[in-house]
Amino acid sequence: YFTGLVDNSGADLRVDDACQRYENGLRATNNPEREGAIFHMTVREQFDTGFSAMVTNVRDRRFPIVDEEAQLVFAVVVFEHAADERSVTYHDGSVHEIAGPYAQPMGFLIGELFKIVDGRIHEIEAVLLTMPYGMATGWN
């Protein structure tokens, strides 16, 4: 999942078609009520757009909990947005301006819980905290 974000391909993404992603309690996929077309898409569709090009690195990856019986994986990572580009070109050739907090260098400290069903990601629950770009985590 994280490698697919960084290399902007999602080629090896093992995600269920019905996978839902939640960020700080808000549904970030398949959600027609949220502003922005990216939130109306499935996880696979989001990856297929190429939107993740603005994530320049996923660093300090830690997997402190792997529960094989419950098929849960908890990860703590840092998403970095270098903001060295002002737009991102999706795989369909469309160009999208990088705006809001992503227009400045910044990072997210993220705790992410993945529910795995039959070897595929079935649900993702993420808690994100904004942090200064390049800030040390204390465990790297």
C-alpha positions in Angstrom: 0.0 0.0 0.0 2.6 2.5 1.0 5.0 1.6 -1.8 2.2 2.1 -4.3 1.6 5.6 -2.9 5.2 6.5 -3.3 5.8 5.0 -6.7 2.4 6.4 -7.8 1.4 3.1 -9.5 -0.6 1.0 -7.1 0.3 -1.9 -9.5 0.8 -4.4 -6.6 -2.1 -2.9 -4.5 -4.0 -5.8 -3.0 -7.2 -4.0 -2.2 -10.8 -5.3 -2.1 -13.1 -3.6 -4.6 -15.4 -2.7 -1.6 -12.5 -1.3 0.5 -13.4 1.8 2.5 -10.8 4.3 3.8 -11.6 6.6 6.7 -9.4 9.5 7.7 -9.9 11.0 11.2 -13.4 9.4 11.2 -14.5 10.8 7.8 -15.0 8.4 4.9 -12.4 9.3 2.3 -13.7 6.8 -0.4 -17.0 6.1 -2.0 -18.4 9.3 -0.4 -20.6 11.4 -2.7 -21.3 13.8 0.2 -17.7 15.1 0.4 -16.4 17.9 -1.8 -13.8 16.8 -4.4 -14.2 14.0 -6.9 -11.3 12.0 -5.4 -13.5 11.2 -2.4 -16.3 9.8 -4.6 -13.9 7.0 -5.9 -12.9 3.6 -4.6 -9.4 3.1 -3.2 -8.4 1.4 -6.5 -9.9 4.2 -8.5 -8.0 6.8 -6.4 -4.7 5.0 -7.0 -5.5 4.6 -10.7 -5.8 8.4 -11.1 -2.2 9.0 -10.1 -3.2 11.4 -7.3 -0.6 10.1 -5.0 2.2 11.8 -6.9 2.0 14.6 -4.3 3.1 12.1 -1.6 6.8 12.3 -2.1 7.8 9.8 0.6 6.4 7.5 3.2 9.1 7.1 5.8 9.7 5.7 9.2 7.4 2.8 8.6 6.6 0.8 11.7 4.2 -2.1 12.1 3.8 -2.5 15.8 0.8 -4.7 15.7 0.2 -7.6 13.3 -2.6 -9.8 14.4 -2.8 -12.7 12.0 -5.8 -14.3 13.7 -7.9 -11.1 13.5 -6.3 -10.2 10.1 -5.4 -6.7 11.4 -2.3 -4.7 10.7 -1.5 -1.4 12.5 1.1 0.8 11.0 2.6 4.1 12.0 4.2 6.1 9.2 5.0 9.6 8.0 3.6 10.9 4.7 5.8 13.7 3.3 4.7 16.3 0.8 7.7 18.2 -0.4 5.5 20.7 -2.3 8.2 21.1 -4.9 5.6 20.9 -7.7 2.6 23.1 -8.0 0.5 20.6 -9.9 0.1 16.8 -10.3 -0.7 15.1 -13.6 -3.1 12.2 -13.3 -2.6 9.1 -15.3 -5.3 10.3 -17.7 -3.2 13.3 -18.6 -5.4 15.8 -16.7 -3.5 18.4 -14.6 -4.6 19.3 -11.0 -3.3 22.2 -9.0 -1.9 21.3 -5.6 -3.6 23.6 -3.2 -4.3 24.1 0.5 -2.0 22.6 3.0 -0.3 20.5 0.3 1.0 23.6 -1.4 3.6 24.0 1.4 6.1 21.4 2.5 4.5 19.4 5.3 4.0 15.9 6.7 1.4 13.7 8.3 2.1 11.4 11.1 -0.3 8.6 10.5 -1.6 5.7 12.4 -3.3 3.3 10.1 -5.2 0.1 10.8 -5.7 -2.3 7.9 -8.4 -5.0 7.9 -7.3 -7.9 5.7 -9.8 -10.3 4.2 -8.6 -13.2 1.9 -5.2 -11.5 1.4 -6.8 -8.1 0.4 -7.2 -4.8 2.2 -10.9 -4.6 3.1 -10.9 -1.5 5.3 -8.5 1.3 6.3 -8.9 3.4 9.4 -6.4 6.3 9.5 -5.7 9.0 12.1 -3.6 11.8 10.7 -1.7 14.6 12.5 -0.1 17.4 10.6 3.6 17.9 11.3 6.4 20.1 10.0 8.2 18.7 6.9 11.2 16.6 7.8 10.4 16.5 11.5 12.0 13.6 13.3 9.7 10.9 14.7 11.9 9.7 17.5 12.1 6.1 16.2 14.0 6.5 12.9 
